[in-house]
Amino acid sequence: MQIEKLTESEEIVMKAIWTCGKEPGLTDVMGVVTEIYHKDWKPQTVSTFLAKLVRKNYVQLKRNGKIYTYKILIPEKAYRRKLYKHHISFWNHNDIVEFVEEMIKNGDLPKEIITEMENKD
């Protein structure tokens, strides 16, 4: 499965679709984009991003009567995995230990999580 890179705006719209947890319509996506991401985008703007997500095979446009909905083709977990794998590959030269050490050094990994990870067998 080829996962194309998304722009920041496309990510917001795709995250809104994942948040809906069903096959949302434009109105559903608009609601999440407005309420959670505080974007005051017009329906045409969101429709444009949805069309791009269809072209990039993240979602499939489905017609349910008079309403169009969007079926998720790329799960959120798969997209997140692509992001962190790219980050570790590009910024940490495929060194996961370097990545984790950096998170610890920067305080991005709380001590409780480190302790929990140490106690797992």
N, C-alpha and C positions, 0 to 999 in steps of 0.2 A: 504494500500500500504506500503510494507516494504521497507525502504530506507537504504541500507547498507552504511557503512562508506567508504569513498574514501581516498586513499593515496594522498599526495600533487601532485604528477605527474598525477594521474588519475583526480584530480580536475582541473588541468590545461587543460587537453585534453577535459574534459566534458565542461568546461567553453568556450573553443574554439568552441565546437559544438553548445552550446547555442548562442554564438556570431554570428555564421554563419546564424542563423535564418531560416534555411531550412533543408532539408535532405542532409547534406554535404557528400562529398566523402573524401577520404584520402588526396587528394591534397588541398582541401578547409581547412581541419583541420590543415594540415601542415602549410599552409600560416598564419593562425591566431596564431598558437603556435610560429612560428618564428617571425612574425611582432609585435605582442602584448606582448608576454611573453618572447621574446628574447632567446628562447631555440633553440639550434643547434642540434636537434634530427634527427636521420636518419628515413626514412619512416618505417623501420622495428620496431623501438622503439615505434613510435606512433601507429603502427598497433597492437603491443602487448598491449598497454594501451586500445586501442579500443576494443580488444577482451575481456579484463577484464571488461570493461564497459558493454559489451554484456552479459557476464556471471552474472554480478551483476544487470541485468535488468534495466540499465539506458537508453540503446539504443537498437534498434533492427536492425540487419543487413539486408539490402534489396538489391536485385540484380536488376539493371536497365540496361539490355543489358549486356555489358562487364564491366560496372562500378558498384561497390558496394557503397551504401550510408547507412547512419545511421539515423534512425528515432528516435526522442526523445521520451522516455517513461516517464521520470521523469522531470517535468518542473523545471526550475531554481528556481522559487519562492518556490516550495515545498522543494527543497534541502536547500535553505537559511533558511527556517522556521525550518527545522530539526536542523540545526547548532545552531541557536540562542536559540531554546528551550533546546537543550542539554547543551549549555553554561550556561544558566540561572539555569537549574536544577542542574548541577554539581558544578559550581563555586559559585552560589548565592543562593543555597538551595531553588529553586523555588520562590525566592523573586524578583519580577520584579522591585520593588521600590529600593531595594538595588542595582540592576544592573544599573538603571538609575542614582541613586545618585553617584555611582562609575564613570559613564561616565561624569557626571557634574564635580565632584571633579577633575578628571584627565584632564579636558578640552577637552574631546572627543565630547562633545555636545555643539556646538556653541550657544552663547546667543540668536542669531536671531531665532534659532529653538526652544529654550526654550520659548521665547516670543510668537512665533507663536503658540506653543502648548497651552500656557496659554490663548490665545485669542480665541481658538476654543471652540465652545459651543456644 
